[in-house]
């Protein structure tokens, strides 16, 4: 897990927070959701991710 002692990790992140977490653009987050299966939760009109699930998904995408 990515450690940041000055900031508590949220339970759910919005797209902007997910982009900041992964250090990529918001458009890239949407592309990962659509093309690569980044796990999300749809709540009404918003899309959320869980930091721990994003990390697990990222590890699973590691190139061999």
ABEGO torsion letter per residue (X at the ends): XBBBAABBBBABBBAAAAAAAAGBBAAAAAAAAAAAGBBBBBBEABBBBBAAAAAAAAAAABBX
